């Protein structure tokens, strides 16, 4: 039984999505927390469960905590968690002159703290603001960012102090370090990024679904389907309408890339906004 968060169900894989696999008889269940995976495994000790862990530092911390606490033996983990700072470095390497500042991810920073992003200030001399996701948080982040740009300042400002502190969450960081190591990994819609993927350490091979269930598909991961321009759209180089797949055949009901999969994706939003005017 594959366990996954709901937002992964319709994401297209190399051959099909979990939604299509479930419709064809695969046992796929949606869960809302890694703790749900533990409870299901305890309730059915004769069944094998695989938790497909997708997300950033916040999800990685929760999974690391469960793994370090010795979960049930019939629960395995398929890890696809990613670490945020290296992707910002990549964006700066590609667009170092056109980017004026960043609103940094508040939830990830609750784990890593502010100092994980010091390089944006020291190396790239770029103003950055850590903020939350409520409308007032976003407005505060924009206000702080514009103020620094106007005054030609470059620093990392924490505008989310109710959740983020300078050093992050020490216990969560300790668990992540115990359970995971960071290696190069492929980011959906972007490409391979060094030091950005969490991998289970060798001592946890007995919980690694890739090893225990031989999950190697036999072909390498790819950042985006052939013809998909999500990587260039996310970098601001193209509009969704510049992609030849946009609207036909790529749509919210039949998404090809991450920009169309997520309701927050540029292509998904553009599709909905523009549809009324066609």
C-alpha positions in Angstrom: 0.0 0.0 0.0 1.4 3.3 -1.1 0.7 6.2 1.3 0.9 9.8 -0.1 -0.2 13.3 0.6 -3.1 14.4 -1.5 -1.3 16.9 -3.6 0.8 14.2 -5.1 -2.0 12.0 -6.4 -2.5 13.7 -9.7 1.1 14.6 -10.4 2.1 12.9 -13.7 4.9 10.4 -13.4 7.0 9.1 -16.3 4.2 6.8 -17.3 1.1 7.7 -15.2 0.0 9.4 -12.0 -0.9 7.8 -8.7 -4.5 8.7 -9.5 -4.4 6.6 -12.7 -2.6 3.8 -10.9 -5.3 3.7 -8.2 -8.0 3.6 -10.8 -6.3 0.6 -12.3 -6.3 -1.3 -9.1 -3.2 -0.1 -7.2 -3.6 0.4 -3.5 -2.9 4.1 -2.9 -4.2 5.9 0.2 -4.1 9.6 1.0 -2.7 10.5 4.4 -2.4 13.9 6.1 0.6 13.4 8.4 3.6 10.9 8.6 2.0 9.8 11.9 -0.9 8.5 9.9 1.5 6.1 8.2 2.7 4.8 11.5 -0.9 4.2 12.7 -1.9 2.3 9.5 1.2 0.1 9.7 0.5 -0.7 13.4 -3.2 -1.5 12.6 -2.2 -4.0 9.8 1.1 -5.7 10.7 0.7 -8.3 8.0 0.7 -5.6 5.2 3.6 -3.7 3.8 3.2 0.1 3.6 5.4 2.6 1.8 5.2 6.3 2.7 6.0 8.4 -0.3 7.6 11.4 1.4 7.6 14.6 -0.7 8.3 18.1 0.5 10.9 20.4 1.9 12.7 20.7 5.3 9.4 20.7 7.2 8.3 17.3 5.9 11.9 16.0 6.1 12.0 16.9 9.8 8.8 15.0 10.6 9.9 11.9 8.7 13.3 12.0 10.3 11.7 12.1 13.7 9.6 9.0 13.0 12.5 7.1 11.5 14.7 7.9 14.5 12.0 6.6 16.8 12.1 3.2 15.2 8.8 2.8 13.2 7.0 -0.5 12.6 9.0 -2.9 10.4 6.2 -3.1 7.8 6.5 0.6 7.1 9.1 1.6 4.4 10.0 5.0 3.1 10.4 6.4 -0.4 12.1 9.7 0.1 11.8 12.6 -2.4 12.4 15.5 0.0 14.4 18.5 -1.1 16.5 21.2 0.6 15.8 24.8 -0.4 19.0 26.9 -0.2 20.8 25.2 -3.2 18.0 26.0 -5.6 18.3 29.7 -4.7 22.0 29.5 -5.5 21.2 28.0 -8.9 18.7 30.8 -9.6 21.3 33.4 -8.8 23.9 31.6 -11.0 21.4 31.8 -13.9 19.8 35.2 -13.3 22.2 37.0 -11.1 21.6 40.4 -12.8 17.8 40.3 -13.3 16.7 39.2 -9.8 16.4 42.1 -7.3 15.4 40.1 -4.2 13.7 37.0 -2.8 10.8 36.3 -0.5 12.2 33.2 1.3 10.1 30.2 2.4 8.9 30.8 5.9 7.9 27.2 6.7 11.3 25.8 5.6 13.0 28.5 7.7 11.2 27.3 10.8 13.5 24.3 10.6 16.7 25.7 9.2 16.6 29.2 10.8 17.7 32.4 9.2 21.4 31.6 8.8 20.9 28.9 6.2 20.3 31.8 3.8 23.3 34.0 4.9 25.0 33.3 1.6 22.3 35.4 -0.2 23.6 38.4 1.7 27.3 37.7 1.8 27.9 36.2 -1.6 25.2 37.6 -3.8 24.5 40.9 -2.0 20.8 40.4 -2.5 18.0 41.6 -0.2 15.8 38.8 1.1 12.9 38.5 3.4 11.7 35.4 5.3 7.9 35.6 5.7 4.8 33.5 6.2 1.9 32.7 4.0 -1.0 34.8 5.3 -1.9 37.8 3.1 -0.6 40.2 5.8 2.7 38.2 5.9 3.1 38.5 2.1 2.4 42.2 2.2 4.9 42.7 5.0 7.5 40.8 3.1 7.0 42.9 -0.1 7.1 46.1 2.0 10.4 45.0 3.6 11.9 44.0 0.3 10.9 47.2 -1.5 12.4 49.2 1.3 15.8 47.4 1.1 15.8 47.7 -2.7 15.1 51.5 -2.5 17.8 52.0 0.1 20.3 49.7 -1.7 20.6 47.4 1.3 21.3 43.7 1.1 20.5 41.5 4.1 18.3 38.6 5.2 15.3 40.0 7.2 13.2 37.8 9.3 9.6 39.1 9.0 8.1 35.9 10.4 9.5 35.9 14.0 6.4 34.2 15.4 7.5 31.0 13.7 11.2 31.5 12.7 14.2 32.2 14.9 17.8 32.8 14.0 19.0 29.2 14.6 15.9 27.3 13.5 14.7 24.2 15.3 17.8 22.5 16.9 16.0 19.2 17.6 14.6 19.0 14.1 18.0 19.7 12.6 19.6 17.1 14.8 17.1 14.5 13.6 17.5 15.4 10.0 21.3 15.1 10.3 20.9 11.7 12.0 18.6 10.3 9.4 19.5 12.0 6.1 22.5 13.0 4.0 22.3 15.5 1.2 23.3 14.7 -2.3 22.5 15.9 -5.9 18.9 15.5 -6.8 16.6 16.2 -9.7 14.0 19.0 -9.2 10.7 18.6 -11.1 10.6 21.3 -13.7 14.2 22.6 -13.1 17.1 20.1 -13.3 19.7 18.3 -11.2 20.9 20.4 -8.3 23.9 19.5 -6.1 23.4 19.1 -2.4 19.7 19.5 -2.6 18.2 16.1 -2.1 17.7 14.2 1.2 18.7 10.5 1.1 18.4 8.0 3.9 21.7 7.1 5.5 23.0 3.6 5.0 22.1 2.6 8.5 18.5 3.0 7.6 18.6 0.7 4.5 16.1 -1.6 6.2 13.5 1.2 5.9 14.5 2.3 2.4 11.7 1.2 0.0 14.0 1.6 -3.0 16.3 -1.0 -1.6 13.9 -3.3 0.2 11.3 -3.4 -2.6 13.6 -2.9 -5.5 11.9 0.3 -6.6 14.4 1.2 -9.3 12.3 1.9 -12.4 15.2 1.1 -14.7 15.5 4.6 -16.2 16.9 7.9 -14.8 14.6 10.6 -13.4 13.9 13.6 -15.7 13.1 17.1 -14.7 10.3 17.7 -17.2 8.5 15.9 -20.0 9.7 16.5 -23.6 8.5 19.8 -24.9 7.5 21.1 -21.5 8.8 24.6 -20.8 8.1 24.8 -17.0 11.7 25.3 -16.2 11.9 28.4 -18.3 8.5 29.7 -17.2 9.5 29.3 -13.5 12.7 31.3 -14.3 10.7 34.1 -15.9 12.1 33.5 -19.4 8.8 32.5 -21.0 5.0 33.0 -20.6 2.8 29.9 -20.3 1.4 30.7 -23.8 5.0 30.4 -25.2 4.9 26.7 -24.4 3.5 24.6 -27.3 1.9 22.2 -24.9 -0.1 24.9 -23.1 -3.9 24.3 -23.1 -3.8 21.5 -25.7 -2.8 18.9 -24.6 -1.6 20.4 -21.2 -4.4 21.5 -18.9 -5.3 21.2 -15.2 -7.2 18.0 -16.0 -4.3 16.6 -18.0 -1.1 18.3 -16.6 2.3 17.7 -18.1 4.5 19.7 -15.9 4.6 21.1 -12.3 3.5 24.6 -13.5 0.1 23.1 -14.5 -0.1 20.4 -11.8 -0.3 22.7 -8.8 -3.2 25.1 -8.3 -0.5 27.6 -7.3 1.5 26.9 -10.6 1.9 29.7 -13.1 0.4 27.7 -16.0 -2.6 26.6 -13.9 -3.3 30.1 -12.8 -2.8 31.5 -16.3 -5.1 28.8 -17.7 -7.9 29.8 -15.4 -7.5 33.5 -15.7 -7.3 33.6 -19.5 -10.0 31.0 -20.1 -12.8 33.5 -19.4 -11.5 35.9 -22.0 -11.2 33.4 -24.9 
